[in-house]
Amino acid sequence: MGRLDDYELAMMEERYEVKADNCEKEEKALEWPSWFQSAIQERLNDVSARIQFDPSISPYRAEEKRAFEAMFASAVAANILEFAEWEDKHHYRQGLENERLYLQGMRDGARLVMALLSDSRSPTPER
């Protein structure tokens, strides 16, 4: 993995701050055991990191970065067209990452349900 530049760090911080806010709201609604919360958080961090550096998303990330840099390259600070182009690319890339996070979460959830169901159906040893 390469070194992240300031722009990429700012985008990651923005995304994780939103996730943290959402997690705090959800925790108040439903309390899970701390070991389970830790396991889910570790899995989310792992999947997020892999998606962040997924080569299939790299071209979109590069497009977004070029649009972001072009927005500030001009002498006019409030260049609406460059901002709109960057914003479109940013939301598209973010949508791709969120879609992959959602799909992986569905797969992980299905695996968890299947594991719990198969565990509950297996005979328990008599003591």
ZIVENZI-V357518 format. One record per residue. PHI is phi in whole degrees, 0 to 359 (none if undefined). PSI is psi in degrees with one decimal (* if undefined). OMEGA is omega in whole degrees, 0 to 359 (* if undefined). Layout:
PHI | PSI | OMEGA
PHI | PSI | OMEGA
//
This chain:
none | 140.7 | 181
273 | 172.7 | 178
283 | 136.8 | 180
277 | 139.6 | 175
271 | 176.0 | 184
301 | -39.4 | 181
297 | -48.2 | 181
296 | -39.3 | 177
297 | -41.8 | 179
297 | -40.9 | 180
294 | -41.3 | 179
295 | -43.9 | 180
299 | -41.9 | 179
300 | -46.2 | 183
294 | -42.6 | 182
287 | -29.7 | 175
295 | -41.6 | 178
296 | -43.9 | 179
298 | -41.8 | 180
297 | -43.0 | 177
299 | -44.4 | 180
295 | -39.4 | 179
296 | -41.2 | 179
298 | -40.7 | 179
294 | -41.7 | 181
292 | -37.0 | 180
298 | -36.3 | 179
293 | -32.8 | 182
282 | -33.6 | 185
216 | 118.1 | 180
269 | 125.9 | 176
249 | 156.0 | 175
301 | 147.7 | 184
298 | -35.7 | 179
296 | -35.7 | 180
289 | -43.6 | 177
301 | -42.7 | 180
296 | -42.7 | 180
296 | -43.5 | 179
294 | -42.4 | 179
296 | -41.6 | 178
298 | -42.9 | 179
296 | -43.5 | 179
299 | -43.2 | 178
298 | -42.4 | 180
296 | -48.7 | 181
295 | -41.2 | 179
299 | -42.7 | 180
295 | -42.4 | 179
295 | -40.6 | 180
291 | -37.8 | 180
303 | -33.7 | 182
249 | 19.1 | 179
296 | 125.0 | 182
298 | -27.0 | 181
288 | -19.5 | 178
265 | -15.3 | 182
308 | -43.8 | 179
299 | -37.1 | 180
290 | -37.5 | 178
295 | -41.1 | 179
295 | -41.7 | 177
300 | -45.4 | 181
297 | -42.7 | 181
296 | -42.5 | 178
298 | -41.6 | 179
295 | -38.9 | 179
296 | -45.3 | 180
294 | -37.3 | 179
296 | -32.2 | 181
298 | -35.6 | 182
261 | -5.1 | 182
284 | -28.2 | 182
282 | 159.3 | 181
290 | -27.5 | 180
278 | 119.9 | 184
290 | -32.2 | 184
253 | 62.0 | 181
274 | 101.8 | 187
297 | -41.7 | 183
296 | -45.4 | 179
296 | -39.3 | 179
297 | -44.4 | 180
297 | -40.0 | 179
294 | -45.3 | 178
298 | -43.8 | 182
299 | -42.5 | 178
300 | -47.4 | 181
294 | -39.3 | 179
298 | -48.1 | 182
292 | -35.7 | 179
295 | -47.7 | 180
296 | -42.6 | 180
297 | -37.0 | 177
297 | -41.3 | 177
299 | -45.4 | 180
295 | -43.0 | 180
295 | -38.0 | 178
298 | -43.1 | 179
293 | -39.0 | 176
299 | -44.1 | 180
298 | -48.8 | 182
297 | -41.0 | 178
294 | -37.6 | 176
297 | -39.1 | 177
296 | -44.1 | 179
298 | -46.5 | 180
297 | -41.1 | 178
297 | -42.1 | 178
296 | -41.8 | 178
298 | -41.3 | 180
297 | -46.0 | 179
299 | -45.9 | 180
297 | -40.8 | 179
295 | -42.4 | 179
293 | -40.4 | 179
293 | -43.3 | 181
291 | -33.5 | 178
292 | -38.2 | 181
286 | -22.4 | 179
273 | -18.8 | 182
287 | 143.5 | 181
293 | 141.1 | 178
269 | 138.2 | 180
293 | 139.3 | 179
281 | 145.5 | 181
257 | * | *
//
